[in-house]
Amino acid sequence: MKPGTIQVHLLEINKLLPYFAQLKLKDITRKGYQDALNQLKERGYSDSTREGIHRTGRMIFRKASELKDPTEFAYLKSDCYQNGITENARLLTMENLNIELTPHSLQHTHTSLEQIMDRLGHLDNQITKKIYLHFTKEMKKEASQKFSQLMRSL
């Protein structure tokens, strides 16, 4: 995720923490969650702010309820992170690609509509299609060729 996205999610999480931080996941109910959203409205938060908080809450609670092993998606930060960014920029430059591309942005060329819907919490595939399937066939072909060239150069 981009730093700005992370910052927004953190702000939204901080709005939910007063309601759930002291509870175990098994003790959080639908009613409790709905009460939290209603209290945020009573406290004067706008509809759009509450929608963002709700999206983040859904993402967190869905992932928490899916996890059997809490270490499954954990990773260790290392000093190699900055080196990875530099290496990524070098490879993208070699292939005449936009150096602002991230591994995350490249992953969007290799996933299915169902996976995107599931990860983003979209209930309706029309939402997902409207957002992610706006590329033309020619753009897809070009992106695929450039990605293949990049992978071959590694």
C-alpha positions as CSV (number, residue, x, y, z in Angstrom):
1,M,0.0,0.0,0.0
2,K,1.0,3.6,-0.5
3,P,2.0,5.5,2.6
4,G,-1.0,7.8,2.3
5,T,-3.4,4.8,2.2
6,I,-1.7,3.3,5.3
7,Q,-2.1,6.7,7.1
8,V,-5.8,6.8,6.3
9,H,-6.3,3.3,7.5
10,L,-4.5,4.0,10.7
11,L,-6.7,7.1,11.3
12,E,-9.8,4.9,10.7
13,I,-8.5,2.2,13.0
14,N,-7.9,4.7,15.7
15,K,-11.6,5.6,15.5
16,L,-12.6,2.0,16.1
17,L,-10.1,1.2,18.9
18,P,-12.1,2.9,21.7
19,Y,-14.9,0.4,21.0
20,F,-13.0,-2.8,20.4
21,A,-9.4,-2.6,21.8
22,Q,-10.3,-4.2,25.1
23,L,-12.4,-7.0,23.6
24,K,-11.5,-10.4,22.3
25,L,-12.5,-11.1,18.7
26,K,-15.0,-13.7,19.8
27,D,-16.7,-11.1,22.0
28,I,-17.3,-8.6,19.3
29,T,-20.9,-8.8,18.0
30,R,-22.7,-7.4,15.0
31,K,-24.8,-5.3,17.4
32,G,-21.7,-4.0,19.1
33,Y,-20.2,-3.1,15.8
34,Q,-23.4,-1.4,14.6
35,D,-23.6,0.5,17.9
36,A,-20.0,1.8,17.3
37,L,-20.9,3.0,13.9
38,N,-24.1,4.7,15.2
39,Q,-22.1,6.4,18.0
40,L,-19.6,7.7,15.5
41,K,-22.6,9.4,13.7
42,E,-23.8,10.8,17.0
43,R,-20.4,12.2,17.6
44,G,-20.7,14.2,14.4
45,Y,-18.6,12.2,11.9
46,S,-19.7,12.6,8.3
47,D,-21.2,9.9,6.2
48,S,-18.0,9.6,4.1
49,T,-15.8,9.4,7.1
50,R,-17.9,6.7,8.6
51,E,-18.0,4.8,5.3
52,G,-14.2,4.8,5.3
53,I,-14.1,3.6,8.9
54,H,-16.6,0.9,8.1
55,R,-14.6,-0.3,5.0
56,T,-11.5,-0.5,7.2
57,G,-13.4,-2.3,9.9
58,R,-14.8,-4.8,7.5
59,M,-11.4,-5.5,6.1
60,I,-9.9,-6.1,9.5
61,F,-12.6,-8.2,10.9
62,R,-12.9,-10.3,7.7
63,K,-9.2,-11.0,7.7
64,A,-9.2,-11.7,11.5
65,S,-12.0,-14.2,11.2
66,E,-10.2,-15.9,8.3
67,L,-6.9,-16.4,10.0
68,K,-6.3,-19.7,11.6
69,D,-2.6,-19.0,12.0
70,P,-2.0,-15.3,13.0
71,T,1.6,-15.6,11.8
72,E,0.5,-16.6,8.2
73,F,0.9,-13.1,6.7
74,A,3.4,-11.7,9.1
75,Y,6.8,-10.5,7.8
76,L,9.9,-9.0,9.3
77,K,11.1,-5.6,8.3
78,S,14.7,-5.5,7.5
79,D,17.4,-3.2,6.3
80,C,17.0,-4.7,2.9
81,Y,13.8,-2.7,2.3
82,Q,15.6,0.4,1.0
83,N,17.8,-1.8,-1.1
84,G,14.7,-3.4,-2.6
85,I,13.3,-0.1,-3.5
86,T,16.5,0.9,-5.3
87,E,16.7,-2.4,-7.1
88,N,13.1,-2.1,-8.2
89,A,13.7,1.4,-9.6
90,R,16.8,0.1,-11.4
91,L,15.0,-2.8,-13.1
92,L,12.1,-0.6,-14.1
93,T,14.4,2.0,-15.6
94,M,16.2,-0.8,-17.6
95,E,12.9,-1.8,-19.1
96,N,11.7,1.8,-19.8
97,L,8.9,1.4,-17.3
98,N,7.6,4.0,-14.9
99,I,9.9,3.9,-11.9
100,E,7.0,4.7,-9.6
101,L,5.5,1.2,-10.2
102,T,5.6,-0.9,-7.1
103,P,5.5,-4.7,-6.7
104,H,2.0,-4.1,-5.4
105,S,1.0,-2.4,-8.6
106,L,2.5,-5.1,-10.7
107,Q,0.6,-7.8,-8.8
108,H,-2.7,-6.3,-10.2
109,T,-1.7,-7.8,-13.6
110,H,-1.7,-11.3,-12.1
111,T,-4.9,-12.0,-10.2
112,S,-8.5,-13.0,-10.9
113,L,-11.6,-10.9,-10.6
114,E,-12.8,-13.1,-7.7
115,Q,-9.5,-12.6,-5.8
116,I,-9.7,-8.9,-6.2
117,M,-13.4,-8.9,-5.1
118,D,-12.5,-11.0,-2.0
119,R,-9.4,-9.0,-1.0
120,L,-11.2,-5.6,-1.4
121,G,-14.4,-6.7,0.1
122,H,-16.5,-5.9,-2.9
123,L,-19.9,-7.6,-2.8
124,D,-20.8,-6.8,-6.4
125,N,-18.5,-7.7,-9.2
126,Q,-19.7,-4.6,-11.2
127,I,-17.9,-2.4,-8.6
128,T,-14.7,-4.3,-9.2
129,K,-15.1,-4.4,-12.9
130,K,-15.7,-0.6,-13.1
131,I,-12.5,0.1,-11.1
132,Y,-10.1,-2.6,-12.3
133,L,-11.2,-3.6,-15.8
134,H,-10.8,-0.2,-17.4
135,F,-7.7,-1.2,-19.4
136,T,-8.1,-1.8,-23.1
137,K,-6.9,-5.0,-24.7
138,E,-3.9,-3.2,-26.2
139,M,-2.9,-1.8,-22.7
140,K,-3.1,-5.3,-21.2
141,K,-1.0,-6.8,-24.0
142,E,1.6,-4.0,-23.6
143,A,1.7,-4.4,-19.9
144,S,2.0,-8.2,-20.2
145,Q,4.9,-7.9,-22.7
146,K,6.8,-5.3,-20.5
147,F,6.3,-7.5,-17.4
148,S,7.6,-10.6,-19.2
149,Q,10.7,-8.6,-20.4
150,L,11.3,-7.4,-16.9
151,M,11.0,-10.9,-15.4
152,R,13.4,-12.3,-18.0
153,S,16.0,-9.7,-17.1
154,L,16.0,-10.8,-13.5
